[in-house]
Amino acid sequence: MNAIVTQIGDLADAGERMIERLRRKAFLPESRKGLNVRFGIAEAAGLLGCSTNRIRMAEDDGRLPAPPAGENGRRIGYTVQELLHMRQVLGASPARATGDVPAIIAVQNFKGGVGKSTVTCHLAHYLAVQGYRVLVVDCDSQATTTTLFGFNPHFNITREETLYPYLSIDPTQDDLAYAVKATPWPNVDLIPSNLELFDVEYELAAAGSDGQSVLAARFRKLKRGLIALAHDYDVVLLDPPPALGTISLAVMQAANALLVPLAATTPDFCSTVQFLSMMDQVLQQLSGAGIEVDYSFVRLICSKFDGNDPSHAMVRAIMEQSFGPALLPVPILESAEISHAAMRMMTIYELEKPIGTPKTHKRCRANLDEAMGQIAQLVRQGWGRVTPASEETVVAAA
């Protein structure tokens, strides 16, 4: 191997060391990601769908502890863990009923750069704030989602902590419980990934003449493992590789819903149309092989949308004409606040305070709440529920 080629490995090593430095800087003092976001009583009441008086009454009669006061004597707000407790005490939990099927959503597009992992992480954290129990499964060997959750896939995650021991040709695990890791969010768990997960692709490709039966067995195995885990969650989010490989095929078969992010550019639109065409062909082939796929919903969501760019508006209009109601009506807006948060390996929902201007942060958060809320509504519809009426609406109607 010549010296120029060996530079590739040197560049990768240098980049990994820099990622670790950034991670340590972002997660000081213990080099571990934490969750320090808090919610004021008005925001907490909005999330719980009740009045601030109801929360204060529960604190006065001892059902809820009052949040501690800061140095200035003012309440410092509620943590996510405290919000979850408040939901239980006040009967405001959105958790699915025992008979409801957990939503297993694949966030997939074969086109890279559409914000697939960013959508996955923001959706997970939005659902967490709303009180859902969420499992995120990083099936992509690039491990962007794992990184955003605070783990360095090169230094912190071994192959034995990924899906590999479960999906490999010679598996060493019979279920997926071994891979589930806690995250800074009390109601979000993660199955991480790293580069070595790609070995599954090599192994299955080299399965020989019996490859088809091996693939079918792995497809069914991933679905079986995820269904077993899903009983402890309301929503499972799958982040597969941006390519048509064996892992992507297994994820497509294991999911019971599909979310397709696409950016508002002509190349992204054309690529997504090709993706949908390939998906259709692949699903027909899977069905012919006796591997059934059944989705409760298939939706596309426009990501990285710049409302001030006429070309974005034109492409979005094309999307609406082409995809109709399958395209979610609220796009995810392009925002410097999302980029700034990602630089700190965070989502908007993890920021204690705005990075840019308060106005930019507020606009970004409101857009994400509305965009992610569309997906939560689809999940609730799958459970036969509609958005619950607010306390004010109930009182007014009485």
C-alpha positions as CSV (number, residue, x, y, z in Angstrom):
1,M,0.0,0.0,0.0
2,N,1.5,3.3,-1.0
3,A,2.0,6.3,1.3
4,I,-0.8,8.3,-0.3
5,V,-3.3,5.5,0.4
6,T,-2.2,5.1,4.0
7,Q,-3.0,8.8,4.5
8,I,-6.7,7.8,4.5
9,G,-6.3,5.9,7.8
10,D,-4.3,8.8,9.3
11,L,-7.0,11.2,8.4
12,A,-9.6,9.0,9.9
13,D,-7.6,8.7,13.2
14,A,-7.0,12.4,13.4
15,G,-10.7,13.0,12.8
16,E,-11.7,10.5,15.5
17,R,-9.4,12.2,18.0
18,M,-10.9,15.6,17.2
19,I,-14.5,14.2,17.7
20,E,-13.4,12.9,21.1
21,R,-12.0,16.3,22.0
22,L,-15.2,18.0,20.9
23,R,-17.2,15.5,22.9
24,R,-15.1,16.1,26.0
25,K,-15.4,19.9,25.6
26,A,-19.2,19.7,25.1
27,F,-19.8,17.4,28.1
28,L,-17.6,18.9,30.8
29,P,-17.0,18.4,33.6
30,E,-17.4,14.6,33.5
31,S,-17.1,14.1,29.8
32,R,-20.5,12.6,29.8
33,K,-23.6,14.1,28.3
34,G,-26.1,15.4,30.8
35,L,-29.6,16.8,30.6
36,N,-30.0,20.1,32.4
37,V,-33.1,21.6,30.6
38,R,-35.9,22.7,32.9
39,F,-39.5,23.9,32.3
40,G,-41.3,26.7,34.0
41,I,-44.8,26.1,35.5
42,A,-46.6,27.7,32.5
43,E,-44.7,25.5,30.0
44,A,-45.2,22.4,32.2
45,A,-48.9,23.1,32.4
46,G,-49.0,23.4,28.6
47,L,-47.3,20.1,28.2
48,L,-49.6,18.4,30.7
49,G,-52.7,20.0,29.2
50,C,-53.8,21.5,32.5
51,S,-53.8,24.8,34.3
52,T,-51.0,26.2,36.4
53,N,-53.5,26.3,39.3
54,R,-53.9,22.6,39.2
55,I,-50.2,22.1,39.5
56,R,-49.9,24.5,42.4
57,M,-52.9,22.8,44.2
58,A,-51.1,19.5,43.8
59,E,-48.0,21.0,45.3
60,D,-49.9,22.6,48.2
61,D,-51.7,19.4,49.2
62,G,-48.5,17.4,49.0
63,R,-49.2,15.2,45.9
64,L,-46.4,17.0,44.1
65,P,-43.1,18.4,45.4
66,A,-42.5,22.1,44.6
67,P,-39.4,22.7,42.5
68,P,-36.5,24.2,44.4
69,A,-35.8,27.9,44.3
70,G,-32.6,29.4,42.9
71,E,-30.3,32.0,44.5
72,N,-32.7,34.7,43.6
73,G,-35.6,33.0,45.4
74,R,-37.5,32.1,42.1
75,R,-38.4,28.6,41.1
76,I,-35.8,27.1,38.8
77,G,-38.4,24.9,37.0
78,Y,-39.1,21.2,36.5
79,T,-36.8,18.6,35.1
80,V,-37.9,16.0,32.5
81,Q,-38.0,13.4,35.3
82,E,-40.2,15.6,37.4
83,L,-42.5,16.2,34.5
84,L,-42.9,12.4,34.1
85,H,-43.8,12.1,37.7
86,M,-46.3,15.0,37.4
87,R,-47.9,13.2,34.5
88,Q,-48.4,10.1,36.6
89,V,-49.9,12.0,39.6
90,L,-52.2,14.2,37.5
91,G,-53.2,11.5,35.1
92,A,-51.6,13.2,32.1
93,S,-49.5,10.4,30.7
94,P,-49.8,9.8,26.9
95,A,-48.5,6.2,27.2
96,R,-50.2,3.7,25.0
97,A,-52.7,1.3,26.6
98,T,-51.8,-2.4,27.0
99,G,-53.6,-3.4,23.9
100,D,-52.1,-0.7,21.7
101,V,-49.4,-1.8,19.3
102,P,-46.1,0.1,19.9
103,A,-45.2,2.3,16.9
104,I,-42.0,1.1,15.2
105,I,-41.0,3.9,12.8
106,A,-38.2,3.6,10.3
107,V,-36.8,7.0,9.4
108,Q,-35.5,6.2,6.0
109,N,-34.2,7.7,2.7
110,F,-31.4,6.3,0.5
111,K,-30.3,9.9,-0.2
112,G,-27.7,11.1,2.3
113,G,-27.7,14.6,3.7
114,V,-31.5,14.9,4.1
115,G,-31.3,15.2,7.9
116,K,-32.3,11.6,8.7
117,S,-30.4,11.3,11.9
118,T,-31.3,14.9,12.9
119,V,-35.0,14.2,12.4
120,T,-34.7,10.9,14.4
121,C,-33.0,12.6,17.4
122,H,-35.4,15.6,17.5
123,L,-38.4,13.3,17.1
124,A,-37.1,11.2,20.0
125,H,-36.6,14.2,22.2
126,Y,-39.9,15.8,21.3
127,L,-41.7,12.6,22.2
128,A,-39.8,12.4,25.4
129,V,-40.8,15.9,26.4
130,Q,-44.4,14.9,25.6
131,G,-44.1,12.0,28.1
132,Y,-43.7,9.0,25.7
133,R,-41.3,6.1,26.4
134,V,-39.0,5.9,23.4
135,L,-36.4,3.5,22.1
136,V,-34.0,4.7,19.4
137,V,-32.1,2.0,17.4
138,D,-29.1,3.2,15.4
139,C,-28.8,0.8,12.6
140,D,-26.4,2.9,10.6
141,S,-22.6,2.1,10.8
142,Q,-21.9,5.9,10.4
143,A,-23.5,6.2,13.9
144,T,-24.5,9.9,13.7
145,T,-27.5,9.2,16.0
146,T,-25.2,7.5,18.5
147,T,-22.9,10.5,18.5
148,L,-25.8,13.0,19.0
149,F,-26.8,10.9,22.1
150,G,-23.4,11.6,23.6
151,F,-21.5,8.4,22.7
152,N,-18.3,8.4,20.6
153,P,-18.8,5.3,18.5
154,H,-15.1,4.9,18.0
155,F,-14.0,5.2,21.7
156,N,-17.1,4.4,23.7
157,I,-19.0,1.7,21.7
158,T,-17.7,-1.8,20.9
159,R,-19.1,-4.1,18.3
160,E,-20.6,-6.3,21.0
161,E,-22.8,-3.3,22.1
162,T,-24.4,-2.9,18.7
163,L,-26.8,-5.0,16.7
164,Y,-23.9,-7.1,15.4
165,P,-24.0,-10.0,18.0
166,Y,-27.7,-10.4,17.3
167,L,-27.6,-10.2,13.5
168,S,-24.3,-11.8,12.6
169,I,-24.0,-15.1,10.8
170,D,-22.7,-16.6,14.1
171,P,-24.8,-14.7,16.7
172,T,-23.8,-14.7,20.3
173,Q,-27.1,-13.0,21.5
174,D,-30.6,-14.4,21.4
175,D,-32.4,-11.1,22.2
176,L,-31.7,-7.4,22.0
177,A,-31.9,-6.5,25.7
178,Y,-28.0,-6.6,25.9
179,A,-27.7,-3.6,23.6
180,V,-30.1,-1.2,25.3
181,K,-28.3,1.8,26.9
182,A,-29.8,4.5,29.1
183,T,-29.4,8.0,27.8
184,P,-29.5,11.4,29.7
185,W,-33.3,11.4,29.0
186,P,-35.1,9.3,31.6
187,N,-37.7,8.0,29.1
188,V,-35.4,7.5,26.1
189,D,-33.1,4.5,25.6
190,L,-30.7,3.8,22.8
191,I,-29.2,0.8,20.9
192,P,-26.0,2.3,19.6
193,S,-24.0,1.7,16.5
194,N,-20.4,2.0,15.3
195,L,-18.4,1.3,12.1
196,E,-18.1,-2.4,12.9
197,L,-21.8,-3.0,12.4
198,F,-21.1,-2.8,8.7
199,D,-19.5,-6.3,9.1
200,V,-23.1,-7.7,9.1
201,E,-23.4,-6.5,5.5
202,Y,-20.2,-8.3,4.5
203,E,-21.2,-11.5,6.3
204,L,-24.7,-11.7,4.8
205,A,-23.4,-10.9,1.3
206,A,-20.9,-13.7,1.6
207,A,-23.5,-16.2,2.9
208,G,-23.1,-18.3,-0.2
209,S,-25.7,-20.4,-2.0
210,D,-27.9,-20.4,1.1
211,G,-27.9,-16.6,1.2
212,Q,-31.5,-16.0,0.5
213,S,-32.7,-18.2,3.5
214,V,-30.1,-16.6,5.7
215,L,-31.3,-13.1,4.7
216,A,-34.9,-14.1,5.3
217,A,-34.0,-15.5,8.7
218,R,-32.2,-12.2,9.7
219,F,-35.1,-10.1,8.5
220,R,-37.5,-12.1,10.7
221,K,-35.1,-12.1,13.6
222,L,-34.7,-8.3,13.7
223,K,-38.4,-7.8,13.7
224,R,-38.9,-10.5,16.4
225,G,-36.3,-8.8,18.6
226,L,-37.7,-5.3,18.2
227,I,-41.2,-6.4,18.9
228,A,-40.1,-8.1,22.1
229,L,-38.3,-4.9,23.2
230,A,-41.1,-2.6,22.1
231,H,-43.4,-3.9,24.8
232,D,-41.5,-1.6,27.2
233,Y,-42.0,1.5,25.0
234,D,-44.6,3.6,23.2
235,V,-42.5,4.4,20.2
236,V,-39.4,2.8,18.6
237,L,-37.4,4.8,16.1
238,L,-35.1,3.1,13.6
239,D,-32.3,5.0,11.9
240,P,-31.1,2.7,9.1
241,P,-28.2,3.3,6.6
242,P,-28.9,5.6,3.7
243,A,-28.4,2.7,1.2
244,L,-30.2,-0.4,0.0
245,G,-28.3,-3.0,2.0
246,T,-29.3,-6.0,4.0
247,I,-29.7,-4.0,7.2
248,S,-31.9,-1.4,5.5
249,L,-34.0,-4.3,4.1
250,A,-34.3,-5.8,7.6
251,V,-35.3,-2.5,9.1
252,M,-38.0,-1.9,6.4
253,Q,-39.5,-5.3,7.2
254,A,-39.3,-4.8,11.0
255,A,-41.0,-1.4,11.0
256,N,-44.7,-0.9,11.1
257,A,-44.6,2.8,9.9
258,L,-42.3,4.7,7.6
259,L,-41.2,8.4,7.7
260,V,-39.2,9.7,4.7
261,P,-37.3,13.0,5.2
262,L,-36.3,14.9,2.1
263,A,-34.8,18.3,1.5
264,A,-36.5,20.9,-0.7
265,T,-34.1,20.6,-3.7
266,T,-34.6,19.1,-7.1
267,P,-31.9,16.4,-6.6
268,D,-33.4,15.4,-3.3
269,F,-36.9,15.2,-4.8
270,C,-35.6,13.1,-7.7
271,S,-33.6,10.8,-5.4
272,T,-36.6,10.3,-3.1
273,V,-38.8,9.3,-6.1
274,Q,-36.2,6.7,-7.0
275,F,-36.1,5.6,-3.3
276,L,-39.9,5.1,-3.3
277,S,-39.7,3.2,-6.6
278,M,-37.0,0.9,-5.2
279,M,-38.9,0.5,-2.0
280,D,-42.0,-0.6,-4.0
281,Q,-40.0,-3.2,-5.9
282,V,-38.2,-4.5,-2.9
283,L,-41.4,-4.8,-0.9
284,Q,-43.0,-6.8,-3.7
285,Q,-39.9,-9.1,-3.7
286,L,-40.1,-9.5,0.0
287,S,-43.8,-10.3,-0.2
288,G,-43.0,-12.9,-2.9
289,A,-40.5,-14.5,-0.5
290,G,-43.1,-14.8,2.2
291,I,-41.8,-11.8,4.2
292,E,-44.8,-9.5,4.8
293,V,-44.5,-5.8,5.4
294,D,-47.4,-3.9,6.9
295,Y,-47.3,-0.1,7.7
296,S,-49.8,1.8,9.7
297,F,-48.7,5.0,7.9
298,V,-46.2,6.2,5.3
299,R,-45.4,9.9,5.3
300,L,-42.8,12.2,3.8
301,I,-41.6,15.3,5.7
302,C,-39.7,18.2,4.0
303,S,-36.6,18.9,6.0
304,K,-34.1,21.9,5.8
305,F,-36.8,24.1,4.3
306,D,-35.9,27.7,3.7
307,G,-39.0,29.8,3.3
308,N,-37.1,32.7,2.0
309,D,-35.6,30.7,-0.9
310,P,-37.9,30.7,-4.0
311,S,-36.4,27.5,-5.3
312,H,-37.4,25.7,-2.0
313,A,-40.9,27.0,-2.3
314,M,-41.1,25.8,-5.9
315,V,-39.8,22.3,-5.0
316,R,-42.1,22.0,-2.1
317,A,-45.0,22.9,-4.3
318,I,-43.9,20.1,-6.6
319,M,-43.8,17.7,-3.6
320,E,-47.4,18.7,-2.7
321,Q,-48.6,18.1,-6.2
322,S,-46.8,14.7,-6.4
323,F,-47.3,13.3,-2.9
324,G,-50.6,14.9,-1.8
325,P,-51.6,14.1,1.8
326,A,-48.7,11.7,2.2
327,L,-46.5,14.8,2.5
328,L,-46.8,16.3,6.0
329,P,-48.1,19.8,5.8
330,V,-45.6,21.4,8.2
331,P,-41.9,21.3,7.0
332,I,-38.8,21.4,9.2
333,L,-37.4,24.8,8.7
334,E,-33.7,25.4,8.0
335,S,-32.3,27.0,11.2
336,A,-28.9,28.1,12.4
337,E,-30.1,27.1,15.9
338,I,-30.2,23.4,14.9
339,S,-26.7,23.6,13.4
340,H,-25.4,25.3,16.5
341,A,-27.0,22.7,18.7
342,A,-25.6,19.9,16.6
343,M,-22.1,21.4,16.9
344,R,-22.5,20.8,20.7
345,M,-23.9,17.3,20.0
346,M,-27.3,18.3,21.1
347,T,-30.8,18.8,19.8
348,I,-32.9,21.9,20.3
349,Y,-34.8,20.1,23.1
350,E,-31.5,19.8,25.1
351,L,-30.5,23.4,25.1
352,E,-30.8,25.2,28.5
353,K,-30.8,28.6,26.7
354,P,-30.7,29.9,23.1
355,I,-27.4,29.7,21.3
356,G,-28.4,32.4,18.8
357,T,-31.0,35.1,19.4
358,P,-34.0,34.3,21.6
359,K,-36.3,35.0,18.6
360,T,-34.5,32.5,16.4
361,H,-34.6,29.9,19.1
362,K,-38.3,30.4,19.8
363,R,-39.2,30.2,16.1
364,C,-37.1,27.1,15.7
365,R,-38.6,25.4,18.7
366,A,-42.1,26.3,17.7
367,N,-41.6,24.9,14.2
368,L,-40.1,21.6,15.5
369,D,-42.9,21.2,18.0
370,E,-45.5,21.6,15.2
371,A,-43.6,19.4,12.8
372,M,-42.8,16.6,15.3
373,G,-46.4,16.9,16.6
374,Q,-47.7,15.8,13.3
375,I,-46.0,12.4,13.7
376,A,-47.1,12.0,17.3
377,Q,-50.7,12.5,16.1
378,L,-50.2,9.7,13.5
379,V,-49.0,7.5,16.4
380,R,-52.0,8.3,18.5
381,Q,-54.3,7.7,15.6
382,G,-52.8,4.2,15.3
383,W,-54.0,3.7,18.9
384,G,-57.5,4.9,18.0
385,R,-56.9,8.2,19.8
386,V,-57.3,11.8,18.8
387,T,-55.6,14.8,20.4
388,P,-57.1,15.2,23.9
389,A,-59.0,18.4,24.5
390,S,-57.4,21.0,26.8
391,E,-58.7,21.6,30.3
392,E,-59.9,25.1,29.2
393,T,-61.9,23.5,26.3
394,V,-63.5,21.0,28.6
395,V,-64.4,23.8,31.2
396,A,-65.8,26.0,28.4
397,A,-68.0,23.3,27.1
398,A,-69.4,22.3,30.5
